[in-house]
């Protein structure tokens, strides 16, 4: 997938990371869900690479306000599942 390298190239600037990710995705994906999904993936990857305690939460906090609800909903479900699993010790 060509979008993942953006997490390395733009890890210093999350706004630029999102913009570059969406632009890269736009080449083959016209749907805004795909474009913002690519940005969300790269925000999570960037958080993982920086050893952030909650990269999904970081992505949720950073994702542009115009991100489609479908993308935000998926990230929220992942974060909720992760938090619940962590609380249970699994």
N, C-alpha and C positions, 0 to 999 in steps of 0.2 A: 504494500500500500504506500503510495507516494506521500501521504500526508504526515506520517510519523516523523520524518526528519525535521519537520518544522518545530517539533517540541525541543529539539537540540539547538536549532539555528536561532530561534527567537525566545529562548527561555528567560532572557533578561527583560523582556517587555511583553506582558500578557496581552495587551491590546494589539500589538503588532503580531503576536502569535495567532490571535483569533482572526485578524484580517488576512494574514497570509494563508492560514488554514482554509478559510472560507473561499478565498480566491483560487486556491489549488483545487478545491473540491468542485467549484463552479465550472471548471473545464468540462467535466463529464456529468455533473449532477445539478440540474436546474432547481430541484426542490430545496427550499430553505432548510428543511429538516436535515437533509444530508449535509449541507454546508455548515450549519451550526453543530451538527453531530460530529463532524470532523474537527471543528474547533474544540468541542467538549472533550473528545478523545485526546487531543493534543494537550489540553490543559491538565487532564488527569496524568498523562505521560510525563509532562513537565514536573508535576507535583511528585510523582514517584521518583523521578530522576534526582530531584532535590531532597528526597527523603522526608517529605512533608508527612505529618502524622495522619492527615485525612485529605488525600488528593482529590477525592470526589467532592468533598465539601468545598475545597478550594475552587474547583471548577464551577460549582454552583454559585459561589460568591462572586466569581469573576466573569462568568458568561454574560454576554451583552443582554441588555434588557429586551431587545427585539427577538431573542431566541424563541423559537416555537415552543408552545406548551408541551408538545410531545417529547421534545428533547429534555426539557427541564423535569418533566414527570419521571422519565426513565432514570435520570441521575438521582432524583430524590428517592426513588424506590431502591436503587443500589445503595445509597448512603444509609437509608433506614435499615435495610437488610444487614449491612456491614456493622452498623452500630448495635443492632440487636444481637448479632452473632458475637460481637466482642463482649457485650454485657453477659451473655450466657457462657462465655469462655470457650466457644467453639471456633 
